[in-house]
Amino acid sequence: MRKYTKQGHFRKDLSMLCILTLLKQNGEMYGYELVRAMDERSDGVFALPEGTIYPILYRLEDQGYIQQRIVRVGRRMDRNYYRLTDEGLKFFHSL
């Protein structure tokens, strides 16, 4: 059981690092776009289920490392774009 917990923390930390890296490289991205980019860049080795990324994004936002911008993309659909904040960039460079 302990091993699973450590793997879970490692996966969350790795996911966070991947998200910060992608946002640093690409500017704004939305959740599904981040999931696809991680999958593509890792040749499918690091594929996250789409719903898994949002708790990580919310945590990064709560910590002040990223910021979201909501954009209307259809008559009733909004898309949340995320970008690094200055604090997030400092944190990224401290890793």
Rosetta blueprint (number, residue, H / E / L):
1 M L
2 R H
3 K H
4 Y H
5 T H
6 K H
7 Q H
8 G H
9 H H
10 F H
11 R H
12 K H
13 D H
14 L H
15 S H
16 M H
17 L H
18 C H
19 I H
20 L H
21 T H
22 L H
23 L H
24 K H
25 Q H
26 N H
27 G L
28 E L
29 M E
30 Y E
31 G H
32 Y H
33 E H
34 L H
35 V H
36 R H
37 A H
38 M H
39 D H
40 E H
41 R H
42 S L
43 D L
44 G L
45 V L
46 F L
47 A L
48 L L
49 P L
50 E H
51 G H
52 T H
53 I H
54 Y H
55 P H
56 I H
57 L H
58 Y H
59 R H
60 L H
61 E H
62 D H
63 Q L
64 G L
65 Y L
66 I E
67 Q E
68 Q E
69 R E
70 I E
71 V E
72 R E
73 V L
74 G L
75 R L
76 R L
77 M L
78 D E
79 R E
80 N E
81 Y E
82 Y E
83 R E
84 L E
85 T L
86 D H
87 E H
88 G H
89 L H
90 K H
91 F H
92 F H
93 H H
94 S H
95 L L
